[in-house]
Amino acid sequence: MLKILLINDTSKKLGRLRTALSEAGFEVIDESGLTIDLPARVEAVRPDVLLIDTDSPSRDVLEQVVLLSRNQPRPIVMFTDEHDPAVMRQAIKAGVSAYIVEGIQSQRLQPIMEVAMARFESDQQLRAQLQAREQQIAERKRIEMAKGLLMKMKGCDEEAAHTLMRRQAMSKQQKLIQVAEQVIAMSELLE
């Protein structure tokens, strides 16, 4: 059963949404207004999903969503009366997984949650892939830098520098990036 943190940023009461969630079989573990520090609240109650009920997402709401998405990512579903496509794009860019305009019906909540969870998981996979690629590029740059330093120190060509680093990595049972970092550190020490 998904644990839900319910946030009310409207003048209306949460009873309708809470009732619909209960009817759909979800557990609301906490509910509050948006005057709270959202990242701190999420850290304290650790929900699986965050639901925000808002008339129109304010800048403050979106800023809190950005902070939450950056540091404690999780699916966020926003129920709103705001039809403006620009506001919807801002909300999704901030980290909202599902943006639902008008209407809270208990029979729609399960598919909405499933879509939000699937979209969130897909976004997380893309972020992880991007981060891995960025790491590979950064490591490649450091390896190239180390090769350049070895070429300069040893008076050898690129292939010979690479071979030296590869041999060192194999003999010490290290990764090539570790050897590259050692070469760079030694070069900095000797300068």
C-alpha positions as CSV (number, residue, x, y, z in Angstrom):
1,M,0.0,0.0,0.0
2,L,1.4,3.4,-1.0
3,K,2.0,5.9,1.9
4,I,0.8,9.3,0.9
5,L,1.6,12.8,2.2
6,L,-1.3,15.0,1.4
7,I,-0.7,18.8,1.1
8,N,-3.5,21.3,0.9
9,D,-2.8,24.6,-0.7
10,T,-6.4,25.5,-1.3
11,S,-9.2,27.2,0.6
12,K,-11.3,24.1,0.3
13,K,-11.1,21.2,2.8
14,L,-9.1,18.1,2.2
15,G,-11.9,15.8,3.2
16,R,-13.0,15.1,-0.3
17,L,-9.5,14.0,-1.5
18,R,-8.8,12.1,1.7
19,T,-12.1,10.2,1.3
20,A,-11.4,9.4,-2.3
21,L,-7.9,8.1,-1.4
22,S,-9.3,5.9,1.3
23,E,-12.0,4.6,-1.0
24,A,-9.2,3.8,-3.6
25,G,-7.3,1.9,-0.9
26,F,-4.4,4.3,-0.2
27,E,-3.0,5.2,3.2
28,V,-2.7,8.9,4.0
29,I,0.1,9.0,6.6
30,D,0.1,12.8,7.0
31,E,-1.6,15.9,5.8
32,S,-0.7,19.5,6.1
33,G,-1.0,22.9,4.6
34,L,1.9,24.3,2.5
35,T,3.1,26.7,5.1
36,I,5.5,23.9,6.2
37,D,9.1,23.3,5.0
38,L,8.1,20.6,2.5
39,P,11.6,18.9,2.2
40,A,11.8,18.6,6.0
41,R,8.3,17.2,6.3
42,V,9.0,14.6,3.6
43,E,12.2,13.6,5.4
44,A,10.2,13.2,8.7
45,V,7.3,11.1,7.4
46,R,9.0,9.4,4.3
47,P,5.9,9.0,2.1
48,D,6.0,7.0,-1.1
49,V,4.0,9.7,-3.0
50,L,3.2,13.3,-2.4
51,L,-0.2,14.7,-3.4
52,I,-0.7,18.4,-3.6
53,D,-4.2,19.9,-3.9
54,T,-3.9,23.5,-5.1
55,D,-6.2,26.0,-6.8
56,S,-3.2,27.1,-8.9
57,P,0.4,26.2,-8.1
58,S,2.2,29.3,-6.8
59,R,5.8,30.1,-7.2
60,D,6.4,29.1,-3.5
61,V,4.8,25.7,-4.2
62,L,6.9,25.1,-7.3
63,E,10.1,26.2,-5.5
64,Q,9.4,23.6,-2.7
65,V,8.8,21.0,-5.3
66,V,12.1,21.8,-7.0
67,L,14.0,21.4,-3.7
68,L,12.2,18.2,-2.9
69,S,12.8,16.7,-6.4
70,R,16.5,17.6,-6.3
71,N,17.3,16.2,-2.8
72,Q,14.6,13.6,-2.0
73,P,13.0,12.6,-5.3
74,R,9.7,10.9,-5.2
75,P,6.5,10.9,-7.3
76,I,4.4,14.1,-6.9
77,V,0.8,14.3,-8.1
78,M,-0.8,17.8,-8.3
79,F,-4.5,18.2,-8.3
80,T,-5.4,21.7,-9.5
81,D,-8.0,23.9,-11.1
82,E,-5.4,25.7,-13.2
83,H,-5.8,25.0,-17.0
84,D,-2.9,27.2,-18.2
85,P,-0.4,25.1,-20.2
86,A,2.5,27.3,-19.2
87,V,1.7,26.7,-15.5
88,M,1.4,23.0,-16.2
89,R,4.9,23.0,-18.0
90,Q,6.4,24.9,-15.0
91,A,5.0,22.3,-12.6
92,I,6.3,19.3,-14.6
93,K,9.7,21.0,-15.0
94,A,9.8,21.5,-11.2
95,G,9.3,17.8,-10.7
96,V,5.6,17.0,-10.7
97,S,4.9,13.5,-12.1
98,A,1.2,14.0,-12.8
99,Y,-0.7,17.2,-13.2
100,I,-4.5,16.6,-12.9
101,V,-6.9,19.4,-13.7
102,E,-10.3,19.4,-12.1
103,G,-11.9,16.4,-10.5
104,I,-11.1,14.0,-7.8
105,Q,-12.9,10.7,-8.3
106,S,-11.8,7.6,-6.4
107,Q,-12.0,5.3,-9.4
108,R,-9.5,7.6,-11.2
109,L,-6.9,7.7,-8.4
110,Q,-5.4,4.2,-8.9
111,P,-4.5,4.8,-12.6
112,I,-3.3,8.3,-11.8
113,M,-1.0,6.9,-9.1
114,E,0.3,4.2,-11.5
115,V,1.0,6.8,-14.2
116,A,2.8,9.1,-11.7
117,M,4.9,6.2,-10.4
118,A,5.8,5.0,-13.9
119,R,6.7,8.5,-15.0
120,F,8.8,9.1,-11.9
121,E,10.7,5.8,-12.3
122,S,11.3,6.6,-16.0
123,D,12.6,10.1,-15.1
124,Q,14.9,8.6,-12.4
125,Q,16.4,6.1,-14.8
126,L,17.1,8.9,-17.3
127,R,18.7,10.9,-14.6
128,A,20.9,8.0,-13.5
129,Q,21.9,7.4,-17.1
130,L,22.8,11.0,-17.6
131,Q,24.8,11.1,-14.4
132,A,26.7,7.9,-15.4
133,R,27.5,9.5,-18.8
134,E,28.7,12.7,-17.2
135,Q,30.9,10.6,-14.9
136,Q,32.3,8.7,-17.8
137,I,33.1,12.0,-19.6
138,A,34.8,13.4,-16.5
139,E,36.9,10.3,-16.1
140,R,37.8,10.3,-19.7
141,K,39.0,13.9,-19.4
142,R,41.1,13.0,-16.3
143,I,42.6,10.0,-18.1
144,E,43.5,12.1,-21.1
145,M,45.1,14.7,-18.8
146,A,47.2,12.0,-17.1
147,K,48.3,10.7,-20.5
148,G,49.4,14.1,-21.5
149,L,51.4,14.5,-18.3
150,L,53.1,11.1,-18.8
151,M,53.9,12.0,-22.5
152,K,55.5,15.2,-21.3
153,M,57.4,13.5,-18.3
154,K,58.5,10.4,-20.2
155,G,58.9,11.9,-23.7
156,C,56.7,9.2,-25.2
157,D,53.7,9.2,-27.5
158,E,50.0,8.8,-26.5
159,E,49.9,5.0,-27.1
160,A,53.0,4.4,-24.9
161,A,51.5,6.6,-22.1
162,H,48.2,4.7,-22.3
163,T,50.1,1.4,-22.2
164,L,52.1,2.5,-19.1
165,M,48.9,3.5,-17.3
166,R,47.1,0.3,-18.3
167,R,50.0,-1.8,-17.1
168,Q,50.1,0.0,-13.8
169,A,46.4,-0.4,-13.3
170,M,46.6,-4.2,-14.0
171,S,49.6,-4.7,-11.7
172,K,48.0,-2.8,-8.8
173,Q,44.5,-4.2,-9.6
174,Q,43.1,-0.7,-10.0
175,K,40.9,1.1,-12.4
176,L,42.5,3.2,-15.1
177,I,40.9,6.3,-13.6
178,Q,42.6,5.6,-10.2
179,V,46.0,5.4,-11.9
180,A,45.2,8.6,-13.8
181,E,44.4,10.4,-10.5
182,Q,47.7,9.1,-9.1
183,V,49.6,10.5,-12.1
184,I,47.9,13.8,-11.8
185,A,48.5,14.0,-8.0
186,M,52.2,13.1,-8.5
187,S,52.6,15.7,-11.2
188,E,51.0,18.4,-8.9
189,L,53.3,17.3,-6.1
190,L,56.4,17.6,-8.3
191,E,55.5,21.1,-9.6
